[in-house]
Amino acid sequence: MKSLLITLLIFTATISFSQETVEETNSIENQFDKIYRVSTTYQSYKVISKDSYQSLKSNVLDSLKSSKMIISKKDILLNAEKENIEKNKVLLSKTKLDLEASLIKENSISVAGLQLSKVTYNLILWSIVIILLLALSYFIFKFTRSNVLTREAKDNLAEIEEEFEKHRKNTLDKEQKLRRQLQDEINKQRNS
């Protein structure tokens, strides 16, 4: 069991170490450093083997090719995003126009085919209501006043009719008395 555990630990360490060395050797900077270390020195110059140079060159060209492909893909993506942004700007301006039209429509009322703002509509409506209330108040006042005058006139007429009836009765009584007196006088004159 212990030997299996030790073997497993050694295997894990080897794998992790080999991954680090693979990552180190894969980067271009590490490849340049490695060639510099491995190359021989002649006076103040470094001598690089042709195979190492060719390997480095192909790795650098591959990396450049890969980078150019990535850059071209990103350029294509960038252009697509620019087009998308332009489309979104057009859509945004259209949406703003639609929003303004909707706000105008929401804040206005169509009356007999004319678009009136709600403030104007409310002002006209309340003006009409106030004018109608004032007219109603005026007509109620006039009706009440006329009604009072009519009642007074009826009361006066009733009083005058009553006085007239009293006066007629009084006059009739006086007339009857005068006729009786006249008749009495005529009778006295005939008898005498």
C-alpha positions in Angstrom: 0.0 0.0 0.0 2.8 2.4 0.9 4.6 1.6 -2.3 1.5 2.3 -4.3 1.1 5.6 -2.5 4.8 6.6 -3.1 4.5 5.6 -6.8 1.4 7.7 -7.1 3.1 10.7 -5.5 6.1 10.4 -7.8 3.9 10.0 -10.9 1.9 13.1 -9.9 5.1 15.2 -9.3 6.5 14.0 -12.6 3.3 15.0 -14.5 3.1 18.4 -12.9 6.9 19.0 -13.5 6.6 18.0 -17.1 3.6 20.3 -17.6 5.6 23.2 -16.3 8.5 22.4 -18.6 6.2 22.0 -21.6 4.6 25.4 -20.8 8.1 26.9 -20.5 9.3 25.5 -23.7 6.2 26.5 -25.6 6.5 30.3 -25.1 8.6 32.1 -27.6 10.5 34.0 -25.0 11.5 30.7 -23.3 12.6 29.3 -26.7 14.8 32.4 -27.2 16.3 32.0 -23.7 16.9 28.3 -24.3 18.7 28.9 -27.6 20.8 31.6 -25.9 21.7 29.2 -23.1 22.5 26.3 -25.5 24.4 28.3 -28.0 28.1 28.5 -27.9 30.0 31.7 -27.6 32.6 32.9 -30.1 34.4 36.0 -29.0 31.5 38.4 -28.2 29.0 36.5 -30.5 26.7 33.7 -29.9 26.7 30.8 -32.4 23.3 29.2 -32.9 22.9 25.9 -34.6 20.9 25.8 -37.9 18.4 23.3 -36.6 17.7 25.4 -33.5 17.4 28.5 -35.7 15.0 26.7 -38.1 13.0 25.4 -35.3 12.8 28.8 -33.6 12.0 30.5 -36.9 9.1 28.0 -37.7 7.8 28.4 -34.1 8.0 32.3 -34.4 6.3 32.2 -37.8 3.6 29.8 -36.5 3.0 32.1 -33.6 2.9 35.1 -35.9 0.5 33.3 -38.2 -1.7 32.3 -35.3 -1.6 35.9 -33.9 -2.5 37.3 -37.4 -5.4 34.9 -37.6 -6.5 35.9 -34.1 -6.1 39.6 -35.1 -8.1 39.1 -38.3 -10.8 37.2 -36.5 -11.0 40.0 -33.9 -11.0 42.6 -36.7 -13.9 40.8 -38.3 -15.7 40.6 -34.9 -14.9 44.3 -34.3 -16.4 45.3 -37.7 -19.4 43.1 -37.0 -19.8 44.9 -33.6 -19.4 48.3 -35.3 -22.2 47.4 -37.7 -24.2 46.1 -34.8 -23.6 49.4 -33.0 -24.7 51.4 -36.0 -27.8 49.3 -36.4 -28.5 49.8 -32.7 -28.0 53.6 -33.1 -30.5 53.6 -35.9 -32.9 51.5 -33.9 -32.4 53.7 -30.9 -33.2 56.9 -32.9 -36.3 55.2 -34.3 -37.3 54.1 -30.8 -36.8 57.7 -29.6 -39.0 59.0 -32.4 -41.6 56.4 -31.6 -41.4 57.3 -27.9 -41.8 61.0 -28.6 -44.8 60.2 -30.8 -46.3 58.0 -28.1 -45.8 60.7 -25.5 -47.4 63.3 -27.7 -50.3 60.9 -28.4 -50.6 60.0 -24.7 -50.5 63.7 -23.6 -53.1 64.7 -26.2 -56.8 64.0 -26.8 -58.5 63.9 -30.2 -61.5 66.1 -30.3 -63.4 66.4 -33.6 -60.3 65.4 -35.4 -58.1 68.0 -33.7 -55.2 66.9 -31.4 -55.4 68.9 -28.2 -53.0 68.6 -25.3 -54.5 67.3 -22.1 -53.8 70.6 -20.4 -55.7 72.6 -23.1 -58.5 70.0 -23.1 -58.8 70.2 -19.3 -58.7 74.0 -19.4 -61.5 74.2 -22.1 -63.6 71.5 -20.3 -63.4 73.2 -16.9 -64.0 76.6 -18.5 -67.2 75.2 -20.1 -68.2 73.6 -16.8 -67.6 76.9 -14.8 -69.5 78.9 -17.5 -72.4 76.5 -17.3 -72.4 76.6 -13.5 -72.4 80.4 -13.6 -75.2 80.4 -16.2 -77.2 77.9 -14.0 -76.6 80.0 -10.9 -77.8 83.1 -12.9 -80.9 81.4 -14.1 -81.7 79.9 -10.7 -81.2 83.5 -9.2 -83.5 84.9 -11.9 -86.1 82.2 -11.4 -86.1 82.6 -7.6 -86.4 86.4 -8.0 -89.2 86.1 -10.5 -90.8 83.5 -8.3 -90.6 85.8 -5.4 -92.0 88.7 -7.5 -94.8 86.4 -8.8 -95.7 85.4 -5.3 -95.7 89.0 -4.1 -97.9 89.9 -7.1 -100.3 87.0 -6.3 -100.4 88.0 -2.7 -101.0 91.7 -3.7 -103.7 90.5 -6.1 -105.3 88.4 -3.5 -105.3 91.4 -1.0 -106.6 93.7 -3.7 -109.3 91.2 -4.6 -110.2 90.8 -0.9 -110.3 94.6 -0.5 -112.3 94.8 -3.7 -114.7 92.2 -2.4 -115.0 94.1 0.9 -115.5 97.3 -0.9 -118.1 95.7 -3.2 -119.9 94.3 -0.3 -119.7 97.6 1.5 -120.8 99.4 -1.6 -123.6 96.9 -2.1 -124.7 97.3 1.5 -124.6 101.1 1.1 -126.5 100.8 -2.1 -129.1 98.6 -0.5 -129.4 101.0 2.4 -129.7 103.9 0.0 -132.4 102.0 -2.0 -134.3 101.3 1.2 -134.1 104.8 2.2 -135.1 105.9 -1.2 -137.9 103.4 -1.2 -138.9 104.6 2.3 -138.8 108.1 1.1 -140.8 107.2 -2.0 -143.2 105.4 0.2 -143.4 108.3 2.5 -144.0 110.7 -0.3 -146.7 108.5 -1.7 -148.3 108.1 1.6 -148.2 111.7 2.5 
